[in-house]
Amino acid sequence: MSVTRRNCFGLLCGAVGLLAAPAGVLAEDTIYLGYQLPLTGNTAQYGQDFKTAAEIALKDFNASGKLKAPVEIIFEDSRSDAKEGVAIARKFVDDKRIVAVIGDFTSTVSMAAAQVYKKAGMAQLSQTASHPDYAKISKWQFRNITTQAQEGVFNADWMNELGYKKIAVIAEQTDWGQSVVKDFSAKVEANGGEVVFTEFFNRGLPDFRSIITKIERAKPDAIYTGFFYEDGAQFLKQMKQLGADIPVHSTSAAYNQKLVELAGPAAEGLYLTATFLPNSDADNVKAFVTEWKAARDGEEPGQFPAQAYDAVNIMLEAVARAYPDLSREHVRDELAKTKDYPGITGVTSFDENGEALKQLTKATVSGGTFVPVK
């Protein structure tokens, strides 16, 4: 065989070998993750927080030397729109470089995109999708947040311990808000209590006063709320303006120092659940808070960016364990093995359904900051 023919034969064999290689990223290549999140629109502040947290986690991971190959994250703006989320999911699964994805923000968008990831066989880890049905979609869905099935029961038991038997419940009109009401109310009734008032509102409602007036007429012992910090601040300010002296409890979704900044003294005495407190003495929390403040002009991080930081790190650790076999299936399997990850939102493991197992903390606003309830 001539040199030319031998070279051609070798090239042909090499090409066949590449075609026969299993799908996935080659060990020496840059490793890519996708991240779909709202960078514009009315929930852009959350997406921007997630992006900052992800960039901090990625920078530290790449500097750690855990992998020979660098990792990059491709960010895509979903605008918290389900159709846009599905379009991004299709784009990510068609990009053979991407081994797994993080996001989206809301349960609605996360669950819509999940159908694409389920069909294509790509791991999806949402930092915040808390709808009970999200992780049930398929083996490819994971989350790094407690569900309302967990929080609702925890909060109902907490309020029962405080002697509250008649409770008013309000929540935003979303899939998530529906689950807030459903899971909490069921446990209240199981504890022998009564939900005396229920109402849903549209996110961004400027005036809660008519709802507050109706709540007062129901004469509850306490109010349980399903809102994020913007609506929470507005609600608390208007409660104070109307002189409505009723204890208010909420979910971890309300936990954000911006709520205190916006509501001012009206936030004092709010009770809620949390998995992250920036004033913790834990070394990893201190390190994250320091990096976050440096990146965000001294601003203090809330719980959601902390959830994103842990989600990205959990995914990166799964990639490191899967390396060098970075097929999507292998990365998913290593993600599923996550156990006792020492995150800033608590020690985290996944159960067999991709649910995050975390311990909730009771917190309250005191002196203008969130502190644990002792």
C-alpha positions as CSV (number, residue, x, y, z in Angstrom):
1,M,0.0,0.0,0.0
2,S,1.4,3.4,-0.9
3,V,1.9,6.2,1.6
4,T,-1.0,8.1,0.1
5,R,-3.3,5.1,0.4
6,R,-2.1,4.4,3.9
7,N,-2.8,8.0,4.9
8,C,-6.2,7.8,3.3
9,F,-7.0,4.5,5.1
10,G,-5.9,6.0,8.4
11,L,-8.0,9.1,7.9
12,L,-11.0,6.9,7.0
13,C,-10.5,4.8,10.2
14,G,-10.2,7.9,12.3
15,A,-13.4,9.3,10.8
16,V,-15.3,6.0,11.4
17,G,-13.9,6.0,15.0
18,L,-15.3,9.5,15.6
19,L,-18.7,8.6,14.2
20,A,-18.8,5.5,16.4
21,A,-17.8,7.4,19.5
22,P,-20.6,7.7,22.1
23,A,-22.4,11.1,22.2
24,G,-20.9,13.5,24.7
25,V,-18.1,16.0,25.1
26,L,-14.5,14.7,24.6
27,A,-12.4,14.9,27.7
28,E,-10.1,17.7,26.4
29,D,-12.9,19.9,25.2
30,T,-14.5,22.9,26.9
31,I,-17.5,21.6,28.8
32,Y,-20.8,23.5,28.3
33,L,-23.8,23.9,30.6
34,G,-27.0,25.7,29.6
35,Y,-28.8,28.1,31.9
36,Q,-32.3,29.4,31.0
37,L,-33.4,32.3,33.2
38,P,-35.3,35.6,33.0
39,L,-32.8,38.3,32.1
40,T,-35.5,40.8,30.9
41,G,-39.2,41.3,31.7
42,N,-41.0,41.7,35.0
43,T,-38.9,39.0,36.8
44,A,-35.6,40.1,35.4
45,Q,-34.2,41.0,38.9
46,Y,-34.3,37.3,39.8
47,G,-32.6,36.2,36.6
48,Q,-29.9,38.8,37.0
49,D,-29.3,37.5,40.6
50,F,-29.1,33.9,39.3
51,K,-26.6,35.0,36.6
52,T,-24.3,36.7,39.2
53,A,-24.4,33.7,41.5
54,A,-23.7,31.3,38.6
55,E,-20.7,33.4,37.5
56,I,-19.3,33.4,41.0
57,A,-19.7,29.6,41.3
58,L,-18.2,29.0,37.9
59,K,-15.2,31.2,38.4
60,D,-14.3,29.5,41.7
61,F,-14.9,26.0,40.2
62,N,-12.7,26.6,37.2
63,A,-10.0,28.0,39.5
64,S,-10.2,25.0,41.7
65,G,-8.4,22.6,39.3
66,K,-11.0,19.8,39.8
67,L,-11.2,19.4,36.0
68,K,-8.6,19.5,33.4
69,A,-11.1,21.1,31.0
70,P,-12.8,24.5,31.6
71,V,-16.5,24.7,32.0
72,E,-18.6,27.4,30.4
73,I,-22.2,28.4,30.9
74,I,-24.4,29.5,28.1
75,F,-27.1,31.9,29.4
76,E,-30.4,32.3,27.5
77,D,-33.2,34.8,28.4
78,S,-36.6,33.2,28.9
79,R,-38.3,36.4,30.1
80,S,-40.4,34.0,32.4
81,D,-42.4,33.1,29.3
82,A,-43.3,29.5,28.8
83,K,-43.1,29.6,25.0
84,E,-39.7,31.2,25.2
85,G,-38.6,28.6,27.7
86,V,-39.6,25.8,25.4
87,A,-37.7,27.4,22.5
88,I,-34.6,27.7,24.6
89,A,-34.9,24.1,25.7
90,R,-35.0,23.0,22.1
91,K,-32.0,25.1,21.3
92,F,-30.1,23.6,24.2
93,V,-30.9,20.0,23.4
94,D,-29.9,20.6,19.7
95,D,-26.5,21.9,20.9
96,K,-24.5,18.7,21.3
97,R,-21.9,20.5,23.3
98,I,-24.3,21.1,26.2
99,V,-24.3,18.2,28.7
100,A,-27.0,19.5,31.2
101,V,-29.1,22.6,32.0
102,I,-30.0,24.7,34.9
103,G,-33.3,26.7,35.2
104,D,-35.9,28.0,34.8
105,F,-37.1,30.5,37.5
106,T,-40.8,29.9,37.7
107,S,-42.5,26.5,38.0
108,T,-44.6,27.3,34.9
109,V,-41.7,27.9,32.6
110,S,-39.6,25.1,34.2
111,M,-42.3,22.6,33.7
112,A,-43.0,23.6,30.1
113,A,-39.3,23.3,29.2
114,A,-39.1,20.0,31.1
115,Q,-41.2,18.3,28.4
116,V,-38.4,19.0,25.9
117,Y,-35.6,17.8,28.3
118,K,-37.6,14.7,29.2
119,K,-38.0,13.7,25.5
120,A,-34.4,14.5,24.6
121,G,-32.8,12.9,27.7
122,M,-31.1,15.9,29.3
123,A,-30.8,16.7,33.0
124,Q,-32.6,19.8,34.2
125,L,-31.9,21.3,37.6
126,S,-34.1,24.2,38.6
127,Q,-32.9,26.4,41.5
128,T,-36.5,27.6,42.3
129,A,-39.3,25.5,40.6
130,S,-41.3,24.5,43.7
131,H,-44.5,23.2,42.1
132,P,-45.1,19.6,43.5
133,D,-45.5,18.2,40.0
134,Y,-42.2,19.5,38.5
135,A,-39.9,16.7,39.7
136,K,-42.5,14.1,38.8
137,I,-42.3,14.9,35.1
138,S,-39.4,12.4,34.5
139,K,-36.1,11.2,35.9
140,W,-34.4,14.1,34.2
141,Q,-35.9,16.8,36.5
142,F,-34.2,17.9,39.7
143,R,-34.6,20.9,42.0
144,N,-32.6,22.7,44.6
145,I,-35.5,24.1,46.6
146,T,-38.1,22.8,49.0
147,T,-41.6,22.3,47.6
148,Q,-44.8,23.9,49.0
149,A,-45.7,20.3,49.9
150,Q,-42.8,20.5,52.4
151,E,-43.1,24.2,53.3
152,G,-46.9,24.2,53.7
153,V,-46.8,21.4,56.2
154,F,-43.9,22.9,58.1
155,N,-45.6,26.3,58.3
156,A,-49.0,24.9,59.2
157,D,-47.4,23.0,62.1
158,W,-45.4,26.0,63.2
159,M,-48.6,28.2,63.3
160,N,-50.5,25.5,65.0
161,E,-47.8,25.4,67.7
162,L,-48.3,29.2,68.1
163,G,-52.0,28.5,68.8
164,Y,-53.4,30.0,65.5
165,K,-56.6,28.1,64.7
166,K,-58.3,30.5,62.3
167,I,-56.1,31.5,59.4
168,A,-56.5,33.7,56.3
169,V,-54.5,32.7,53.2
170,I,-53.6,34.8,50.2
171,A,-51.3,33.9,47.3
172,E,-50.4,35.0,43.8
173,Q,-52.5,33.6,41.0
174,T,-49.9,31.2,39.5
175,D,-49.3,27.4,39.6
176,W,-47.0,28.1,42.5
177,G,-49.5,30.2,44.4
178,Q,-52.1,27.5,43.9
179,S,-49.8,24.9,45.5
180,V,-49.1,27.4,48.4
181,V,-52.8,27.5,49.3
182,K,-53.5,23.8,48.7
183,D,-50.7,22.2,50.7
184,F,-50.9,24.7,53.6
185,S,-54.7,24.6,53.9
186,A,-54.8,20.8,53.9
187,K,-52.4,20.6,56.8
188,V,-54.2,23.3,58.8
189,E,-57.4,21.4,58.5
190,A,-55.6,18.1,59.4
191,N,-54.3,19.9,62.6
192,G,-57.9,20.9,63.5
193,G,-57.6,24.5,62.4
194,E,-59.8,26.4,59.9
195,V,-58.9,28.5,56.8
196,V,-61.4,31.3,57.2
197,F,-60.5,33.3,54.1
198,T,-58.7,32.5,50.8
199,E,-58.0,34.8,47.9
200,F,-55.6,34.9,44.9
201,F,-54.1,38.1,43.4
202,N,-52.1,38.9,40.3
203,R,-48.4,39.5,40.7
204,G,-47.6,43.2,40.8
205,L,-50.9,44.2,42.4
206,P,-50.4,47.8,43.5
207,D,-53.3,47.9,46.0
208,F,-54.0,45.2,48.6
209,R,-56.3,47.3,50.7
210,S,-59.5,45.7,49.6
211,I,-58.1,42.3,50.3
212,I,-56.8,43.4,53.7
213,T,-60.3,44.8,54.6
214,K,-61.9,41.4,53.7
215,I,-59.3,39.6,55.7
216,E,-60.1,41.7,58.8
217,R,-63.8,40.9,58.4
218,A,-62.9,37.2,58.6
219,K,-61.2,37.8,61.9
220,P,-58.4,35.4,61.6
221,D,-55.7,34.7,64.2
222,A,-53.0,35.0,61.6
223,I,-52.4,35.4,57.9
224,Y,-50.4,33.0,55.7
225,T,-49.1,34.5,52.4
226,G,-47.7,33.2,49.1
227,F,-45.8,36.2,47.6
228,F,-42.4,37.4,46.5
229,Y,-40.6,40.3,48.1
230,E,-42.1,43.1,45.9
231,D,-45.7,42.1,46.6
232,G,-44.8,41.3,50.2
233,A,-43.4,44.7,50.8
234,Q,-46.6,46.4,49.3
235,F,-48.9,44.1,51.4
236,L,-47.0,44.8,54.6
237,K,-46.9,48.6,54.1
238,Q,-50.7,48.7,53.4
239,M,-51.4,46.4,56.4
240,K,-49.6,49.0,58.6
241,Q,-51.4,51.9,56.9
242,L,-54.7,50.4,57.7
243,G,-53.7,49.5,61.2
244,A,-54.4,45.8,60.6
245,D,-52.7,44.2,63.6
246,I,-52.6,40.5,62.5
247,P,-49.5,38.3,62.6
248,V,-48.2,37.5,59.1
249,H,-46.4,34.4,58.0
250,S,-44.9,33.6,54.6
251,T,-43.0,31.1,52.5
252,S,-39.3,31.3,51.7
253,A,-40.2,33.0,48.5
254,A,-40.6,36.3,50.4
255,Y,-37.1,36.0,51.9
256,N,-35.1,38.9,50.5
257,Q,-33.5,41.9,52.2
258,K,-35.1,44.0,49.5
259,L,-38.4,43.3,51.2
260,V,-37.2,45.0,54.3
261,E,-35.8,47.9,52.4
262,L,-39.0,48.4,50.5
263,A,-41.4,47.8,53.5
264,G,-39.3,49.6,56.1
265,P,-40.7,49.3,59.7
266,A,-43.8,47.5,58.3
267,A,-41.7,44.4,57.7
268,E,-40.9,44.0,61.4
269,G,-42.4,40.8,62.9
270,L,-42.9,39.0,59.6
271,Y,-42.3,35.3,60.0
272,L,-41.2,33.0,57.3
273,T,-39.2,29.9,56.4
274,A,-35.7,30.0,54.9
275,T,-32.8,27.8,53.9
276,F,-30.2,30.6,53.8
277,L,-29.3,33.5,56.1
278,P,-26.5,35.8,55.0
279,N,-25.5,36.5,58.6
280,S,-24.7,32.9,59.2
281,D,-21.3,32.0,60.8
282,A,-20.6,29.2,58.3
283,D,-17.4,29.7,56.4
284,N,-18.9,28.9,53.0
285,V,-21.8,31.4,53.6
286,K,-19.3,34.1,54.6
287,A,-17.2,33.4,51.5
288,F,-20.2,33.6,49.2
289,V,-21.5,36.8,50.8
290,T,-18.1,38.4,50.4
291,E,-17.9,37.6,46.7
292,W,-21.5,38.6,46.1
293,K,-21.1,42.0,47.8
294,A,-17.9,42.6,45.7
295,A,-19.8,41.8,42.5
296,R,-22.9,43.8,43.5
297,D,-21.6,47.0,45.1
298,G,-22.1,45.9,48.7
299,E,-25.6,44.5,48.2
300,E,-26.6,41.6,50.5
301,P,-27.6,38.4,48.7
302,G,-31.1,36.9,49.2
303,Q,-32.2,33.3,49.4
304,F,-32.8,32.8,45.6
305,P,-29.3,33.7,44.4
306,A,-28.0,31.4,47.2
307,Q,-30.2,28.6,45.7
308,A,-28.8,29.3,42.3
309,Y,-25.2,29.3,43.6
310,D,-25.8,25.9,45.2
311,A,-27.6,24.6,42.1
312,V,-24.7,25.5,39.8
313,N,-22.1,24.0,42.2
314,I,-24.2,20.8,42.6
315,M,-24.3,20.5,38.8
316,L,-20.5,21.2,38.5
317,E,-19.7,18.5,41.0
318,A,-21.8,16.1,39.1
319,V,-19.9,17.0,35.9
320,A,-16.6,16.5,37.8
321,R,-17.7,13.0,38.9
322,A,-18.9,12.1,35.4
323,Y,-15.6,13.2,33.8
324,P,-14.3,12.1,31.3
325,D,-17.5,10.3,30.2
326,L,-19.7,13.4,29.8
327,S,-22.6,11.8,28.0
328,R,-25.9,13.4,29.0
329,E,-27.0,10.2,30.6
330,H,-23.9,9.8,32.7
331,V,-24.1,13.4,33.9
332,R,-27.7,12.9,34.9
333,D,-26.8,9.7,36.8
334,E,-24.1,11.5,38.7
335,L,-26.4,14.4,39.5
336,A,-28.9,11.9,40.9
337,K,-26.2,10.6,43.3
338,T,-25.8,13.9,45.0
339,K,-25.7,13.3,48.7
340,D,-24.9,15.6,51.6
341,Y,-23.6,18.4,49.4
342,P,-22.5,21.1,51.9
343,G,-24.2,24.0,50.3
344,I,-24.8,27.5,51.6
345,T,-28.6,26.7,51.6
346,G,-27.9,23.7,53.8
347,V,-26.7,20.1,53.4
348,T,-28.5,18.8,50.3
349,S,-29.3,15.4,48.9
350,F,-31.6,14.3,46.1
351,D,-34.2,11.6,46.8
352,E,-35.1,9.0,44.1
353,N,-37.5,11.5,42.5
354,G,-35.0,14.4,42.2
355,E,-36.4,16.2,45.2
356,A,-34.1,18.3,47.3
357,L,-33.9,17.2,50.9
358,K,-33.2,20.2,53.0
359,Q,-33.8,21.4,56.6
360,L,-36.0,24.6,56.9
361,T,-35.1,27.4,59.3
362,K,-37.7,29.6,61.1
363,A,-36.9,33.2,60.6
364,T,-38.3,36.6,61.4
365,V,-37.6,40.3,60.6
366,S,-36.1,42.0,63.7
367,G,-34.3,45.3,63.7
368,G,-34.4,45.5,59.9
369,T,-32.8,42.2,59.2
370,F,-33.8,38.5,59.0
371,V,-32.8,36.5,62.1
372,P,-33.5,32.9,63.1
373,V,-36.4,32.3,65.5
374,K,-35.1,30.6,68.7
